[in-house]
Amino acid sequence: MIVPLTPLDFCRRAVHLYPNKVGIVDGQQRFTYRRFSERAYRLANGLKSLGIGKGDVVSFLSYNSHQLLEAYYGVVQIQAILNPINIRMGAGEIEYILNHAASKALCFHSDFRPLIQALQMKAPDRNGTCWAAFEGIS
């Protein structure tokens, strides 16, 4: 039997076979495959409701966390492109990356709010980019 295992196929298969097994551990937080998949779908639907779609770039500035992993699944579900940004970069480098990638959305951990606010002050209407902060969401 041939079973395609693209990341999305892997996730769907895990949800089908092991819906209630813990599949994601992030510090003290644990998510079953079903819960992880639901969160990734919610992210996909949220981005879609903002007008993000096929071929659009979604940049993500976050620690290595379950939110970033959810982005790896949620963003591609709507055929958008995930652009993870290294958290050690400065404002100028991040600004260059956002411009060069033509990001339609930037999701960032609230720890980086001062950095992002500095970017927003420089370019408040960055071609309609959606800016979305999140915290340690469980």
DSSP file (Angstrom, degrees, kcal/mol; ACC not computed):
  #  RESIDUE AA STRUCTURE BP1 BP2  ACC     N-H-->O    O-->H-N    N-H-->O    O-->H-N    TCO  KAPPA ALPHA  PHI   PSI    X-CA   Y-CA   Z-CA
    1    1 A M              0   0    0      0, 0.0     2,-0.6     0, 0.0     0, 0.0   0.000 360.0 360.0 360.0 131.6    0.0    0.0    0.0
    2    2 A I        -     0   0    0      2,-0.0     0, 0.0     0, 0.0     0, 0.0  -0.835 360.0-174.7 -95.8 122.6    1.3    3.4   -1.0
    3    3 A V        -     0   0    0     -2,-0.6     2,-0.1     2,-0.0     6,-0.0  -0.943  19.4-139.0-119.3 109.2    0.7    6.1    1.7
    4    4 A P        -     0   0    0      0, 0.0    -2,-0.0     0, 0.0     2,-0.0  -0.448  15.3-165.9 -66.0 137.4    1.7    9.6    0.7
    5    5 A L        +     0   0    0     -2,-0.1    -2,-0.0     4,-0.1     0, 0.0  -0.380  26.0 149.6-126.9  57.3    3.4   11.3    3.6
    6    6 A T     >  -     0   0    0      1,-0.1     4,-3.1     4,-0.0     5,-0.2  -0.425  67.9 -96.8 -68.8 164.1    3.5   15.0    2.8
    7    7 A P  H  > S+     0   0    0      0, 0.0     4,-2.2     0, 0.0     5,-0.2   0.903 127.6  47.1 -53.9 -42.1    3.3   16.9    6.1
    8    8 A L  H  > S+     0   0    0      2,-0.2     4,-2.5     1,-0.2     5,-0.2   0.909 112.8  48.9 -67.1 -40.0   -0.4   17.5    5.7
    9    9 A D  H  > S+     0   0    0      2,-0.2     4,-2.7     1,-0.2     5,-0.2   0.909 110.0  52.6 -63.4 -41.1   -1.0   13.8    4.8
   10   10 A F  H  X S+     0   0    0     -4,-3.1     4,-2.5     1,-0.2    -2,-0.2   0.927 110.7  47.1 -59.3 -45.4    1.1   12.8    7.9
   11   11 A C  H  X S+     0   0    0     -4,-2.2     4,-2.5    -5,-0.2    -2,-0.2   0.930 112.8  48.0 -64.0 -46.3   -1.1   15.0   10.1
   12   12 A R  H  X S+     0   0    0     -4,-2.5     4,-2.2     1,-0.2    -1,-0.2   0.905 113.0  49.2 -61.0 -41.2   -4.4   13.8    8.6
   13   13 A R  H  X S+     0   0    0     -4,-2.7     4,-2.9     2,-0.2     5,-0.3   0.920 110.7  49.6 -65.0 -43.7   -3.2   10.2    9.0
   14   14 A A  H  X S+     0   0    0     -4,-2.5     4,-3.0     1,-0.2    -2,-0.2   0.899 111.2  49.4 -62.4 -40.9   -2.1   10.7   12.6
   15   15 A V  H  < S+     0   0    0     -4,-2.5    -1,-0.2    18,-0.2    -2,-0.2   0.902 113.9  46.6 -64.1 -40.4   -5.5   12.3   13.4
   16   16 A H  H  < S+     0   0    0     -4,-2.2    -2,-0.2    -5,-0.2    -1,-0.2   0.922 124.3  30.4 -67.7 -44.9   -7.3    9.4   11.8
   17   17 A L  H  < S+     0   0    0     -4,-2.9    -2,-0.2     1,-0.2    -3,-0.2   0.836 137.0  19.0 -86.1 -34.3   -5.2    6.6   13.5
   18   18 A Y    ><  +     0   0    0     -4,-3.0     3,-1.5    -5,-0.3    15,-0.6  -0.359  67.3 154.2-135.1  53.6   -4.3    8.3   16.8
   19   19 A P  T 3  S+     0   0    0      0, 0.0    15,-1.9     0, 0.0    16,-0.4   0.821  79.5  38.9 -58.3 -33.5   -6.7   11.2   17.5
   20   20 A N  T 3  S+     0   0    0     12,-0.1     2,-0.3    13,-0.1    -5,-0.1   0.345  91.6 105.0-102.8   6.9   -6.3   11.1   21.3
   21   21 A K  S <  S-     0   0    0     -3,-1.5    12,-1.8    -7,-0.2     2,-0.4  -0.653  80.8-107.3 -85.4 143.7   -2.6   10.4   21.5
   22   22 A V  E     +A   32   0A   0     -2,-0.3    10,-0.3    10,-0.2     3,-0.1  -0.561  46.9 162.9 -69.4 125.4   -0.3   13.2   22.5
   23   23 A G  E     +     0   0A   0      8,-2.6     2,-0.4    -2,-0.4     9,-0.2   0.589  58.0  49.9-117.9 -19.8    1.6   14.2   19.4
   24   24 A I  E     -A   31   0A   0      7,-2.1     7,-2.5     2,-0.0     2,-0.5  -0.987  56.4-177.2-129.1 128.2    3.0   17.6   20.3
   25   25 A V  E     +A   30   0A   0     -2,-0.4     2,-0.4     5,-0.2     5,-0.2  -0.991   6.5 170.9-125.0 124.1    4.9   18.5   23.5
   26   26 A D  E >   -A   29   0A   0      3,-2.9     3,-2.2    -2,-0.5     2,-0.3  -0.844  66.5 -63.5-133.1  94.4    5.9   22.1   24.0
   27   27 A G  T 3  S-     0   0    0     -2,-0.4    -1,-0.1     1,-0.3    38,-0.0  -0.497 120.4 -13.2  62.9-123.0    7.3   22.6   27.6
   28   28 A Q  T 3  S+     0   0    0     -2,-0.3     2,-0.3    -3,-0.1    -1,-0.3   0.563 119.7  95.5 -85.4  -9.1    4.4   21.9   29.9
   29   29 A Q  E <   -A   26   0A   0     -3,-2.2    -3,-2.9     2,-0.0     2,-0.4  -0.657  52.3-174.6 -88.8 138.1    1.8   22.0   27.1
   30   30 A R  E     -A   25   0A   0     -2,-0.3     2,-0.4    -5,-0.2    -5,-0.2  -0.991   3.3-169.0-132.0 140.0    0.7   18.8   25.4
   31   31 A F  E     -A   24   0A   0     -7,-2.5    -8,-2.6    -2,-0.4    -7,-2.1  -0.991  17.7-133.3-130.8 134.2   -1.6   18.5   22.4
   32   32 A T  E  >  -A   22   0A   0     -2,-0.4     4,-2.7   -10,-0.3   -10,-0.2  -0.348  36.1-105.4 -71.7 165.9   -3.2   15.4   21.0
   33   33 A Y  H  > S+     0   0    0    -12,-1.8     4,-2.4   -15,-0.6   -18,-0.2   0.901 123.0  51.4 -58.9 -39.4   -3.0   15.0   17.2
   34   34 A R  H  > S+     0   0    0    -15,-1.9     4,-2.5   -16,-0.2    -1,-0.2   0.944 111.4  45.6 -63.5 -47.6   -6.7   15.9   16.9
   35   35 A R  H  > S+     0   0    0    -16,-0.4     4,-2.2     1,-0.2    -2,-0.2   0.903 112.8  50.6 -64.0 -41.8   -6.2   19.1   19.0
   36   36 A F  H  X S+     0   0    0     -4,-2.7     4,-2.3     1,-0.2    -1,-0.2   0.930 111.3  48.6 -60.8 -45.2   -3.1   20.1   17.1
   37   37 A S  H  X S+     0   0    0     -4,-2.4     4,-2.5    -5,-0.2    -2,-0.2   0.903 109.7  52.2 -62.6 -42.0   -4.9   19.6   13.8
   38   38 A E  H  X S+     0   0    0     -4,-2.5     4,-2.3     1,-0.2    -1,-0.2   0.904 110.0  49.1 -60.5 -41.3   -7.8   21.7   15.0
   39   39 A R  H  X S+     0   0    0     -4,-2.2     4,-2.2     2,-0.2    -2,-0.2   0.906 110.6  49.7 -66.4 -41.4   -5.5   24.5   15.9
   40   40 A A  H  X S+     0   0    0     -4,-2.3     4,-2.4     1,-0.2    -2,-0.2   0.904 111.6  49.4 -64.0 -40.5   -3.7   24.4   12.6
   41   41 A Y  H  X S+     0   0    0     -4,-2.5     4,-2.8     2,-0.2    -2,-0.2   0.890 108.9  52.7 -65.1 -38.8   -7.1   24.5   10.8
   42   42 A R  H  X S+     0   0    0     -4,-2.3     4,-2.5     2,-0.2    -2,-0.2   0.907 109.5  48.8 -63.2 -40.5   -8.2   27.5   12.9
   43   43 A L  H  X S+     0   0    0     -4,-2.2     4,-2.6     2,-0.2     5,-0.2   0.941 111.5  49.9 -62.4 -45.6   -5.1   29.3   11.9
   44   44 A A  H  X S+     0   0    0     -4,-2.4     4,-2.4     1,-0.2    -2,-0.2   0.927 112.9  46.1 -58.1 -46.5   -5.7   28.5    8.3
   45   45 A N  H  X S+     0   0    0     -4,-2.8     4,-2.3     2,-0.2    -1,-0.2   0.879 111.3  52.2 -66.4 -37.8   -9.3   29.7    8.5
   46   46 A G  H  X S+     0   0    0     -4,-2.5     4,-0.8     2,-0.2    -2,-0.2   0.926 111.7  45.8 -63.2 -44.6   -8.2   32.9   10.3
   47   47 A L  H ><>S+     0   0    0     -4,-2.6     5,-2.3     1,-0.2     3,-0.7   0.910 111.9  52.3 -63.4 -41.7   -5.7   33.7    7.6
   48   48 A K  H ><5S+     0   0    0     -4,-2.4     3,-1.8     1,-0.3    -1,-0.2   0.891 104.4  55.7 -61.8 -39.4   -8.2   32.9    4.9
   49   49 A S  H 3<5S+     0   0    0     -4,-2.3    -1,-0.3     1,-0.3    -2,-0.2   0.727 103.4  56.5 -67.1 -19.9  -10.7   35.3    6.5
   50   50 A L  T <<5S-     0   0    0     -4,-0.8    -1,-0.3    -3,-0.7    -2,-0.2   0.403 126.9-100.9 -88.5   1.9   -8.1   38.0    6.3
   51   51 A G  T < 5S+     0   0    0     -3,-1.8     2,-0.3     1,-0.3    -3,-0.2   0.562  74.4 145.3  91.4   8.5   -7.8   37.4    2.6
   52   52 A I      < +     0   0    0     -5,-2.3    -1,-0.3    -6,-0.2     2,-0.2  -0.648  22.6 142.2 -80.0 135.3   -4.6   35.4    2.7
   53   53 A G    >   -     0   0    0     -2,-0.3     3,-2.2     1,-0.1    25,-0.1  -0.708  44.1  -9.8-151.4-158.5   -4.6   32.7    0.0
   54   54 A K  T 3  S+     0   0    0      1,-0.3    26,-0.3    -2,-0.2    25,-0.2  -0.186 124.9   4.3 -54.1 126.7   -2.7   30.7   -2.5
   55   55 A G  T 3  S+     0   0    0     24,-2.9    -1,-0.3     1,-0.3    25,-0.2   0.297  94.5 131.3  83.4 -10.0    0.8   32.0   -3.1
   56   56 A D    <   -     0   0    0     -3,-2.2    25,-3.3    23,-0.1     2,-0.5  -0.472  56.5-123.9 -75.0 148.9    0.6   34.7   -0.4
   57   57 A V  E     -bc  81 103B   0     45,-0.5    47,-3.0    23,-0.2    48,-1.2  -0.822  20.9-168.3 -98.9 128.4    3.5   35.0    2.0
   58   58 A V  E     -bc  82 105B   0     23,-3.2    25,-2.8    -2,-0.5     2,-0.2  -0.961  11.4-156.0-114.4 112.9    2.9   34.7    5.7
   59   59 A S  E     -bc  83 106B   0     46,-3.0    48,-2.6    -2,-0.6     2,-0.4  -0.631   5.9-161.9 -89.6 150.0    5.9   35.7    7.8
   60   60 A F  E     -bc  84 107B   0     23,-1.9    25,-3.0    -2,-0.2     2,-0.6  -0.988  11.9-172.3-138.2 122.7    6.2   34.4   11.4
   61   61 A L  E     +bc  85 108B   0     46,-2.8    48,-2.2    -2,-0.4     2,-0.3  -0.915  40.7 120.4-116.9 102.2    8.5   35.7   14.1
   62   62 A S        -     0   0    0     -2,-0.6    25,-0.3    23,-0.5    -2,-0.1  -0.981  62.6 -96.6-157.1 159.7    8.4   33.4   17.0
   63   63 A Y        -     0   0    0     -2,-0.3     2,-1.0     1,-0.1     5,-0.3  -0.274  65.0 -78.7 -67.1 168.2   10.3   31.1   19.3
   64   64 A N  S    S+     0   0    0      4,-0.1     2,-0.3     3,-0.1    -1,-0.1  -0.663  86.7 135.7 -70.4 105.5   10.4   27.4   18.4
   65   65 A S  S  > S-     0   0    0     -2,-1.0     4,-2.1     1,-0.0     5,-0.2  -0.857  74.5 -91.4-146.9 174.0    7.0   26.7   19.8
   66   66 A H  H  > S+     0   0    0     -2,-0.3     4,-2.7     1,-0.2     5,-0.2   0.830 122.6  60.2 -64.2 -29.7    3.8   24.8   19.1
   67   67 A Q  H  > S+     0   0    0      2,-0.2     4,-1.7     1,-0.2    -1,-0.2   0.912 105.5  46.7 -64.4 -40.8    2.5   28.0   17.5
   68   68 A L  H  > S+     0   0    0     -5,-0.3     4,-1.7     2,-0.2    -2,-0.2   0.910 112.3  50.1 -66.7 -41.1    5.3   28.0   14.9
   69   69 A L  H  X S+     0   0    0     -4,-2.1     4,-1.0     1,-0.2    -2,-0.2   0.907 108.2  53.3 -63.0 -40.6    4.7   24.3   14.3
   70   70 A E  H  X S+     0   0    0     -4,-2.7     4,-3.7     1,-0.2     3,-0.4   0.862 105.5  55.2 -60.9 -34.8    1.0   25.0   13.8
   71   71 A A  H  X S+     0   0    0     -4,-1.7     4,-2.1     1,-0.2     5,-0.5   0.886  99.1  60.1 -65.5 -37.9    2.0   27.6   11.2
   72   72 A Y  H  < S+     0   0    0     -4,-1.7     4,-0.3     1,-0.2    -1,-0.2   0.814 119.1  29.7 -59.9 -28.6    3.9   25.0    9.3
   73   73 A Y  H  X S+     0   0    0     -4,-1.0     4,-1.1    -3,-0.4    -2,-0.2   0.848 121.1  48.9 -96.1 -43.9    0.7   23.1    8.8
   74   74 A G  H  X S+     0   0    0     -4,-3.7     4,-0.6     1,-0.2    -3,-0.2   0.892 109.2  50.7 -67.1 -41.3   -2.0   25.9    8.9
   75   75 A V  H ><>S+     0   0    0     -4,-2.1     5,-1.9    -5,-0.3     3,-1.0   0.917 110.6  48.2 -65.5 -42.9   -0.3   28.2    6.4
   76   76 A V  H >45S+     0   0    0     -5,-0.5     3,-1.7    -4,-0.3    -1,-0.2   0.738  96.5  72.7 -73.1 -19.7    0.2   25.5    3.7
   77   77 A Q  H 3<5S+     0   0    0     -4,-1.1    -1,-0.2     1,-0.3    -2,-0.2   0.814 103.4  41.5 -61.9 -28.0   -3.4   24.3    4.1
   78   78 A I  T <<5S-     0   0    0     -3,-1.0    -1,-0.3    -4,-0.6    -2,-0.2   0.204 120.9-111.4-102.7  15.4   -4.5   27.4    2.3
   79   79 A Q  T < 5S+     0   0    0     -3,-1.7   -24,-2.9     1,-0.2    -3,-0.2   0.761  73.4 137.7  61.4  28.4   -1.6   27.1   -0.2
   80   80 A A      < -     0   0    0     -5,-1.9     2,-0.5   -26,-0.3   -23,-0.2  -0.444  56.6-108.5 -91.4 175.3    0.1   30.1    1.2
   81   81 A I  E     -b   57   0B   0    -25,-3.3   -23,-3.2    -2,-0.2     2,-0.4  -0.923  21.8-140.9-113.2 125.0    3.9   30.3    1.8
   82   82 A L  E     -b   58   0B   0     -2,-0.5   -23,-0.2   -25,-0.2   -25,-0.1  -0.717  14.5-172.0 -86.2 131.3    5.3   30.3    5.3
   83   83 A N  E     -b   59   0B   0    -25,-2.8   -23,-1.9    -2,-0.4     2,-0.2  -0.795   8.0-162.7-123.0  85.7    8.3   32.6    5.9
   84   84 A P  E     -b   60   0B   0      0, 0.0     2,-0.4     0, 0.0   -23,-0.2  -0.511   9.7-149.5 -71.0 136.3    9.8   31.9    9.3
   85   85 A I  E     -b   61   0B   0    -25,-3.0   -23,-0.5    -2,-0.2     2,-0.2  -0.902  19.3-111.8-111.0 134.0   12.0   34.8   10.5
   86   86 A N    >   -     0   0    0     -2,-0.4     3,-1.6     1,-0.2   -23,-0.1  -0.429  19.7-141.5 -63.6 127.5   15.0   34.2   12.8
   87   87 A I  T 3  S+     0   0    0    -25,-0.3    -1,-0.2     1,-0.3   -24,-0.1   0.623  95.6  67.1 -69.8 -11.6   14.3   35.9   16.1
   88   88 A R  T 3  S+     0   0    0      2,-0.0    -1,-0.3     0, 0.0     2,-0.1   0.471  78.9 105.2 -87.7  -0.8   17.9   37.1   16.4
   89   89 A M    <   -     0   0    0     -3,-1.6     2,-0.1     1,-0.1    -4,-0.0  -0.453  68.4-123.3 -79.9 153.3   17.6   39.5   13.5
   90   90 A G     >  -     0   0    0     -2,-0.1     4,-2.5     1,-0.1     5,-0.2  -0.315  32.1 -93.7 -88.1 175.5   17.3   43.2   14.0
   91   91 A A  H  > S+     0   0    0      1,-0.2     4,-2.7     2,-0.2     5,-0.2   0.884 123.2  52.0 -58.7 -42.8   14.6   45.6   12.9
   92   92 A G  H  > S+     0   0    0      1,-0.2     4,-2.1     2,-0.2    -1,-0.2   0.901 111.5  46.3 -63.0 -41.2   16.4   46.5    9.6
   93   93 A E  H  > S+     0   0    0      2,-0.2     4,-2.4     1,-0.2    -2,-0.2   0.908 113.5  48.5 -67.9 -41.7   16.9   42.9    8.7
   94   94 A I  H  X S+     0   0    0     -4,-2.5     4,-2.8     2,-0.2     5,-0.2   0.915 110.2  52.0 -65.0 -42.0   13.3   42.0    9.4
   95   95 A E  H  X S+     0   0    0     -4,-2.7     4,-2.3    -5,-0.2     5,-0.2   0.919 110.0  49.3 -59.5 -43.5   12.1   44.9    7.5
   96   96 A Y  H  X S+     0   0    0     -4,-2.1     4,-3.2     2,-0.2     5,-0.2   0.931 111.7  48.5 -61.3 -45.7   14.2   43.8    4.5
   97   97 A I  H  X S+     0   0    0     -4,-2.4     4,-2.7     1,-0.2    -2,-0.2   0.926 111.4  49.5 -62.0 -45.8   12.9   40.3    4.7
   98   98 A L  H  X>S+     0   0    0     -4,-2.8     5,-1.9     1,-0.2     4,-0.7   0.913 116.2  42.8 -60.6 -42.7    9.2   41.4    4.9
   99   99 A N  H ><5S+     0   0    0     -4,-2.3     3,-0.6    -5,-0.2    -2,-0.2   0.936 115.2  48.0 -68.6 -46.8    9.7   43.7    1.9
  100  100 A H  H 3<5S+     0   0    0     -4,-3.2    -2,-0.2     1,-0.3    -1,-0.2   0.877 116.2  43.8 -63.8 -37.9   11.7   41.2   -0.1
  101  101 A A  H 3<5S-     0   0    0     -4,-2.7    -1,-0.3    -5,-0.2    -2,-0.2   0.599 102.4-133.6 -81.4 -11.0    9.2   38.4    0.5
  102  102 A A  T <<5 -     0   0    0     -4,-0.7   -45,-0.5    -3,-0.6    -3,-0.2   0.931  31.1-157.4  54.4  48.5    6.2   40.7    0.0
  103  103 A S  E   < -c   57   0B   0     -5,-1.9   -45,-0.2    -6,-0.2    -1,-0.2  -0.306  22.1-166.8 -60.6 133.1    4.6   39.4    3.1
  104  104 A K  E    S+     0   0B   0    -47,-3.0    26,-2.3     1,-0.2     2,-0.3   0.641  76.5  21.2 -91.2 -19.6    0.8   39.7    3.3
  105  105 A A  E     -cd  58 130B   0    -48,-1.2   -46,-3.0    24,-0.2     2,-0.4  -0.997  59.0-160.4-148.3 148.4    0.8   38.9    7.0
  106  106 A L  E     -cd  59 131B   0     24,-2.8    26,-2.8    -2,-0.3     2,-0.5  -0.965   8.7-170.6-129.9 115.5    3.2   38.9   10.0
  107  107 A C  E     +cd  60 132B   0    -48,-2.6   -46,-2.8    -2,-0.4     2,-0.3  -0.900  17.9 173.6-101.6 132.6    2.4   36.8   13.0
  108  108 A F  E     -cd  61 133B   0     24,-2.4    26,-2.0    -2,-0.5   -46,-0.2  -0.993  36.6-106.8-144.5 148.3    4.7   37.4   15.9
  109  109 A H  E >   - d   0 134B   0    -48,-2.2     3,-2.4    -2,-0.3    26,-0.2  -0.472  37.7-118.1 -68.5 143.1    5.0   36.5   19.6
  110  110 A S  G >  S+     0   0    0     24,-2.8     3,-1.8     1,-0.3    -1,-0.1   0.709 109.4  74.5 -60.6 -20.4    4.1   39.4   21.9
  111  111 A D  G 3  S+     0   0    0      1,-0.3    -1,-0.3    23,-0.2     4,-0.2   0.777  96.5  50.8 -59.8 -24.6    7.7   39.4   23.2
  112  112 A F  G <> S+     0   0    0     -3,-2.4     4,-2.4     1,-0.2    -1,-0.3   0.265  76.5 110.0 -97.7  11.1    8.7   41.0   19.9
  113  113 A R  H <> S+     0   0    0     -3,-1.8     4,-3.1     1,-0.2     5,-0.2   0.895  75.2  52.3 -56.2 -45.3    6.0   43.7   20.1
  114  114 A P  H  > S+     0   0    0      0, 0.0     4,-1.8     0, 0.0    -1,-0.2   0.914 111.5  47.6 -59.7 -40.1    8.5   46.6   20.6
  115  115 A L  H  > S+     0   0    0      2,-0.2     4,-1.5     1,-0.2    -2,-0.2   0.924 114.8  45.3 -63.3 -44.9   10.5   45.5   17.6
  116  116 A I  H  X S+     0   0    0     -4,-2.4     4,-2.6     1,-0.2    -1,-0.2   0.879 109.0  55.6 -69.4 -37.9    7.4   45.2   15.5
  117  117 A Q  H  X S+     0   0    0     -4,-3.1     4,-2.0    -5,-0.2    -1,-0.2   0.885 105.3  53.3 -61.9 -36.8    6.1   48.5   16.7
  118  118 A A  H  X S+     0   0    0     -4,-1.8     4,-1.3    -5,-0.2    -1,-0.2   0.897 110.0  47.9 -63.2 -39.1    9.3   50.2   15.6
  119  119 A L  H  X S+     0   0    0     -4,-1.5     4,-2.0     1,-0.2    -2,-0.2   0.904 109.9  52.0 -66.3 -41.2    8.8   48.6   12.1
  120  120 A Q  H  < S+     0   0    0     -4,-2.6    -2,-0.2     1,-0.2    -1,-0.2   0.851 105.3  55.5 -65.2 -33.9    5.2   49.8   12.0
  121  121 A M  H  < S+     0   0    0     -4,-2.0    -1,-0.2     1,-0.2    -2,-0.2   0.869 109.5  47.2 -65.6 -35.4    6.3   53.4   12.8
  122  122 A K  H  < S+     0   0    0     -4,-1.3    -2,-0.2     1,-0.3    -1,-0.2   0.864 133.9  13.5 -73.4 -36.0    8.6   53.3    9.9
  123  123 A A    ><  +     0   0    0     -4,-2.0     3,-0.9    -5,-0.1    -1,-0.3  -0.612  68.7 172.4-141.4  76.0    6.0   51.9    7.5
  124  124 A P  T 3  S+     0   0    0      0, 0.0     2,-0.3     0, 0.0    -1,-0.1   0.799  83.1  38.4 -61.1 -31.0    2.5   52.1    9.0
  125  125 A D  T 3  S-     0   0    0      3,-0.1     2,-2.9     2,-0.0    -5,-0.0  -0.498  75.5-179.9-117.8  62.1    0.7   51.1    5.8
  126  126 A R  S X  S-     0   0    0     -3,-0.9     3,-1.6    -2,-0.3    -3,-0.0  -0.347  72.5 -62.6 -66.8  73.7    3.1   48.4    4.6
  127  127 A N  T 3  S-     0   0    0     -2,-2.9    -1,-0.3     1,-0.3    -2,-0.0   0.833  99.8 -54.6  51.2  38.7    1.1   47.5    1.5
  128  128 A G  T 3  S+     0   0    0      1,-0.2    -1,-0.3    -3,-0.0    -2,-0.1   0.707  85.0 172.2  74.4  19.4   -1.8   46.3    3.5
  129  129 A T    <   -     0   0    0     -3,-1.6     2,-0.5     1,-0.1   -24,-0.2  -0.387  29.8-131.9 -63.9 137.5    0.2   43.8    5.6
  130  130 A C  E     -d  105   0B   0    -26,-2.3   -24,-2.8    -2,-0.1     2,-0.5  -0.810  18.1-158.3 -90.2 127.6   -1.8   42.3    8.5
  131  131 A W  E     +d  106   0B   0     -2,-0.5     2,-0.4   -26,-0.2   -24,-0.2  -0.933  14.2 177.5-107.9 126.0    0.1   42.4   11.8
  132  132 A A  E     -d  107   0B   0    -26,-2.8   -24,-2.4    -2,-0.5     2,-0.3  -0.963  10.6-162.6-136.9 119.4   -1.0   39.8   14.4
  133  133 A A  E     -d  108   0B   0     -2,-0.4     2,-0.3   -26,-0.2   -24,-0.2  -0.689   9.4-176.7 -95.4 150.4    0.5   39.3   17.8
  134  134 A F  E     -d  109   0B   0    -26,-2.0   -24,-2.8    -2,-0.3   -23,-0.2  -0.968   9.5-153.6-139.9 158.6    0.0   36.2   20.0
  135  135 A E        -     0   0    0     -2,-0.3     2,-3.3   -26,-0.2   -26,-0.0  -0.412  59.5 -49.1-114.3-166.1    1.1   35.2   23.4
  136  136 A G  S    S-     0   0    0     -2,-0.2     2,-0.2     2,-0.1   -27,-0.0  -0.352  72.5-171.6 -67.7  71.3    1.7   31.9   25.0
  137  137 A I              0   0    0     -2,-3.3   -70,-0.1     1,-0.1    -3,-0.0  -0.464 360.0 360.0 -72.2 131.1   -1.7   30.6   23.7
  138  138 A S              0   0    0     -2,-0.2    -1,-0.1  -109,-0.0    -2,-0.1   0.428 360.0 360.0-103.0 360.0   -2.7   27.3   25.1
